[in-house]
Amino acid sequence: MEDLFAEPMKGVPRSFIREILKASLDPEMISFAGGLPNPAFFPAKEIEQAGRQVFEKLGADVLQYSNSEGDPQLREYISNRYKSHHGLSISPENIIITNGAQQGIDLIGKTFLNSGDEVLIEKPGYLGAIQALSLYNITFIPVPVDEGGMDVAALEQASAGRHAKLLHLVPTFQNPSGVTYPDENRQQVAAVAEKNRFIVIEDDPYSELRFSGRAATSFGQFLPEQTVLLGSFSKVVAPGLRLGWIAAPGWVHEKLIVAKQAADLHTCGLTQKLVGEFLLEHDLDQRIALITKAYGEQCRAMLDALKRYVPEYISFTEPEGGMFIWGRLPESMKSLDLFQEAVKEKVVFVPGEPFYTGDAATSTFRLNFTCADPVTIEAGVRRLAKAVSRFVKS
């Protein structure tokens, strides 16, 4: 019966990170693997109160079908926030509420991609985008990313004379590397996109989580008619709500609405009203300030511990925000082999393989610092250092 499956589905692996999370169920395990926000900041009581207020105001009507674009007040809130925090003039009419930003990637795939199309993607890139877009039976063209942003020469070479339709990127506190593209690099990437006529998907779940440095400029400033923005409440309110959005230029927006209607008619109206009521009653910036203060302390604790305990031949990025640190072993060492030793020491991370579209083994790995306090972080890094020592001797 295997022949009944669609061809693209046969080539899409299960999430390696979800498999690693199974190891984290061991109560003695210290996990730096998950890309999870810290549940200490989930506004459970506030959301509960918002629910009561929503039903008091709307009653059973809130359980009715809703429009495909999303709740008007919530879209207005997002539009105003783009203006006040990013200097972007995006009309509420150009915003679609989605089931998380992940659905936004899928809807873009439905809208633009035919079997055999080419898609530019970061190297390393976001695993969720790799999974979602793989279902469209496309060819990925990876473009290297490092602390300086995207390799513009490689992007030009990868896109010139070809027919790539999309470039997916996470330019601020990138998942998995934690790096942020400098503004000059963004301008250069935008110029290549304009010249070679492909869409930039700016996936931006992390930019609000800045704990040092200065804000970067959105691609929406440099390339408004060829940029599709993805946003999410998962990292600043709660991920279980599965509430995100797409902000797209008018010529793209109408097609995305059709894709959304075909996918699920609309995002849960009750959830939208819950979040809208919560945002009406509570200052989101104050909440974000609490989150970023804690994440900054946790990130510094991890970087300090890595410098103290881990050999200097292993390098690490130093992010100014977000949730991740990217490690790099010498090329002769493979992070998946180190992972096996780390499990023995009761600490886990994510080896780099899932973040690449090729099959080659990699020396890179991702660490998450948001769900462990500084004491636990130090203990986990010391365990990691023991694993490195055993790994080198083996």
N, C-alpha and C positions, 0 to 999 in steps of 0.2 A: 504493500500500500504506500510505500515511500514515494512512489512515482506520482502520487496525487498532489504532493506539495508544490507550491510555486517555486520556480527556479531561484529567484532572489532570496527566498526564505532559507533555502538549503545552505547558502553561503554566509549567513549572519550568525555569529556565535552568541551564546549566552553571555551576559555581562560578567566579565572576569572579576570585576570589583564586587559584584553581588556574591560571587562564589567565595571570595576572600572573606567577606563579612561573616560567613558561616564559622570561620575559625575564630572570629571575635566573640562568639557565644561562650567560649571558655572563660569562666569568671576570672581566671588568673592571667588572661591575655591582656596586654596593653595594645590598643589598636591605634595606629596612625594611618589606617587604610581608608576609612570612610570619608566621603565628601559631605559630611553632615553638619548642619548648623547646630550650635549648642542648645539643647532643649531647655536649659536653665532660663533662656530668654523667650520661650514661647509664651504668649499672653493668654494662657488658658482661662483665667478668671475673667479677663476683659472680653474674650470672645464669647464666653458663656453669657455675660451680661449683654453683649451686643445681640446675641440670639434672642434673648427675652424682649429686648427693645424692638427688634425687627418684627416679631410676631405681634407685639402690642400695636405697632403701627400699621402692619399690612395684613395680619391674619393669614387665612388660608391662601390668599392671592399670591403670596410669595412662593407657593408650591406649584404654580401654574407654569406652562411653557413660557419661554422668554424669547427675546430677539437674538439673532445670530451675532450681531456686533458686540453685544454685551451691555451691561447696565450703564445708562447715560451718565449718572453721577460719578461712577467709578472711572469711566473714560475721561470725564472732565477733570477729575483729580489727577490722573496720570498726565494729561495734557498740561495742566498747570505746573506739575512738578518738573516736567521736561523744560518748561520755560524758566522756572525759578532756579533750578539746580544745574541745568545743562545749556541754557541759552538757546534752546531749540523751540521754534514755533511750529508745533504739531497740533493740528486740529483734532478734537475728539472724534470727528468723523473719519479720521484716518487710523483709528485705533480699534483693534479687535481683541476682546478678552478671550484667552485660551486656557485650556487645562494644563497649566504650567508652560514655561517657555519651550519645553521639549515638544509639546504639540505644535508650537509655532514652527519648529524645524520641519516637522512632518508635513504641515500644510504648505510650506514653501516648496518642499519636494513634490507634493501633488500638483502644485501650480506650474512649476517650471520644467520638471525633468521627464525626459523620455528615456527608455532603455538605451544604453550605450552612450548617454551624454557624459560630459566631463565636468567634474567639480573640483575646484581648488580648495585645499584644506591645510590648516597649520600642521607643521611637523616639529614637535608632537602636537596632537590635536585633541579636542574634546571627544571622549568616548561616546557620549550620547548622540552627538552629531554623526559620528562614523556609523553607529548602529542604525539610526533613523534613515539616513540617506542611502545606506547600502541596500535597503529594501527596493530601491528604484533601479537596481541593476545598472549602476553607473560606474564610471572609472574615476577614481580619486587621483588627483595630481597634488602630492604633498609639497609644501613650500616651507623651508626651514625658518624657525623662530628661535631667537635667543634674547638676551638682556637688551639688545639694541632694537628689538621689534622684529618685524618680518624682513627677510632677505629680499630686498627690492629687485636686485639683479636676477635672482632666481625666479621671482614672481614674473618679471618681464619675460624671461626665457620660457617659463612654463605656460604663459598665456598668449604670447605673440604668435599670430598665425594659426592659433587653434580656436576651438569653439567652446571653451569653458563658459558655462552660464553663471555659475555662482562661486563665490569665495566665502567660506564660513570661517569666522574668526572670533576669538574672545580676547579683545585687545587690552582689557584692563584686568589685572590680577588673573592672568590666564589660568585656566584649568587644562593641563596639569601643572604648568611650570611656575605660576605665580608672577610672571613678568608682565610689564605694562609697556605698550608701544609708546615711545616718545611722540610728541606732536609732529615733529618734522618727518618722522617715519610714516605717520598716518597720512600726512599730505602726499608723500611719495607713493604710498600704496593706492590712495584715492586717484592719483593721476594715472597710474597704470590701469586701474579699473575703468576710468573714463575713456582712456585711449582704446582699450581692448574690449569694451562694451560687455562687462560682466557685472552682476549684482553683488554687492557686499552685504553679507548677513552679519550685522554687529550684534553678537550674542552678549548680553551685558547683565548677568545676575550678580556681579560682585562689586561694581564701581562704588556703591554706597558704603562699602566696608573698608574705607580708607582710614588707616590709623597713623600715617605719616606722609610727608610729601605734598605735592599739589595736584589738583584735579587735572585729568587729561581731557582733550577735546574730542567730542564724538565725531565719528565719520559722517553723521548727519549734517554737520557743519560744512564739511569739505565736499560732500557728494550727495546732496539731498535727494536727487531724482534717481539715484542708483543704490541707495542704502535702505535696507530693511532692518529695523531695530527690534530686538527681542528683549523683553524685560520680565521680571518675576517678583512676586512677593515671598517666595520661598525662603530666601536668606534673611529677610528683614522683618517678616511676620511669622510665618510657619509653613514648612514644606507640605505638610499633610493636607493643606487647603487646596493644593494643586491649582494655583491661580497665577497666571502670567498674561502676557499680551504681545501682540505684534503692532508696531507702528510702521506703516508703509506709505510711500507716495501714492497719489490717487490712481495712477495707471496700473498699479499692482493691487491696490486695495480691493477693487471690485472682484477680481479673480480669486483672491484669498477668501472673500466672503462665500463664494460658491464652494470652494474647497471645504470651508468650515461647515457649511450646511450639509454637505455630503458626508462629512465625518461624524458629526454628533448633534446637528441642529444648533445647539448652543451650549456654552459652559453653564454649569449648575447655577441657577438664579439665586438659590438660597445662599450659597457660598459667597456669591458676589455681594449680596445685600449684607451679609455678616461682616465681610471685610470693609465694605463701604461705611457701615455704622461704626465699626471699630476706628476707622481713620477719621471719622467725623468727631469722635469723642476723645481721641488720644493723639498726641503730637508724635508723629513717626520719627522726626529728627531726634527727639529726646531718646527714643528707644534705640535708634541706630547709634547714638553717642555712647550708650551703655554697652552695646554689643562690640563696637570697635575698640573701646577702651580695654575690654577683656581680651579680645582677639589680639590686640597689639601686645599686651603683656604675655600672652601665651606664645605668640610668634617669637618675641625676644627671648623668652625662656628656652624655646627649642633651639634657636640659633646659638645662644650662649652655650647650651649643653653640647650641641654638635661641635662647636669650636674646642670645648674642653676635652671631650671624650673620643671623638672620631678622628682618625688620621687625616692629615692635611691633603693627602692625595685624593680624597673624596671631596668634591666641590658641591656647594649649595647656593641656590639663588637666595636673595634677601628681599622679599616682597615688601611693598609699602602698604599692603592691604590684602583683602581676600582671605583665603583659607588654606593655601598650599605652599610648600617649599619643595623644590625640585633638586634631587641629588644626582650626581654623576660620578660613577666609578671610572677607573682607568679602562680603556677600551678592551683590554684583555679579560676583564671581569664582567660577568653577566648578572644583572640584578635578580633574575629569577632564581639563580643558584644561591645568591645571598638570602633571598626570601626563605628558602628551605632551611637555612641555618638559623634565621631569625625566629621562625616558628618554634624551633627547639628551645630558644631563649624566652619564649612567651611574649614576643612582640611582632606585630605585623605592619606592613606597609604595602603599597601597590607597585609591583615591578612595572617598568616602562612599556612593555610590549603592547598592552591594549590601546595605547595612545598613538600608535603608528598604524598606517594602512598596509605596510609591507609585513612580511613574515619573519624578517631577520630578528635575531635576539638582540637585546639592547642592554647597555650598561647604565641606563637611567632608571630613576624610581621617584615616586611621589610620596610625600609625607603630609598628613593633615594634622593641624595643631589645635583645632577649634573645640574639640570635645574632651580635652584632658587638661587638668589644672597643672600649674607649673611643677608641683612636686611629682605628679605622675609622669609628666613630660621628661623630667630629669631621669627618673627611674627607667622609663622606656628607652631613652637614648643610651643610657649605660648598658642596657640589654642589647641594643643594636650594636654598640661598640664591641661587646663580647662576641656577637655573631660575626662581625667583620674580622675579628682576630682569629676565630676558628676557621672562617672561610679562607683567609689568606694562607693559613697553614695547611689546609686540606689539599 
